[in-house]
């Protein structure tokens, strides 16, 4: 699945930690209804069978709403679920190997913290980059912070779209304006909110003003 960079405007990353009796599927649907333009299934604690089941359900949902859907880290789950692609970190499978395994038509996203990592990921076939953490975050215990200067340098150094991740919310999003990113990736700013659909709608509106072209 090929996609335009507008699809990266509001990139929602799942977290079962805030389900509070709901299903992940219903939360993702609320996020997409509110305006999430891209969905990543990121569930570090799930066993493979459950992960695959969730991936298949969310893939169907995202197809209905025509929103790209990728799986975090696990190329085999992405293939088995027929996801639109996969997102990998620096400690996961190398981007070139992911591209070889998935083929030319799937989406490959790569996390980057430095210009060197970003340039290499593009060279190896990444379709977009997730750069962060741009603000302090509680969603990822080992997240290293990336300065806004480095974020700008990465955006200048590559031709592929760049999104910012890590602690991004309505209160600090404005600080990223002018950095060169085309969107934001969020976890708790959507899924930890009481009104998921409303939170996504607000974020999307702000993101359109700041990063939409």
Secondary structure, 3 states (H helix, E strand, C coil): CCCCHHHHCEEEECCHHHCCCCCHHHHHHHHHHHCCCEEEECCCCCCHHHHHHHHHHHHHHHHHHCCEEEEECCHHHHHHHCCCEEEECCCCCCHHHHHHHHCCCCEEEEEECCHHHHHHHHHCCCCEEEECCCCCCCCCCCCCCCCHHHHHHHHHHCCCEEEEECCCCCCCHHHHCCCCCCEEEECHHHHCCCCHHHHHHHHHHHHHHHHCC
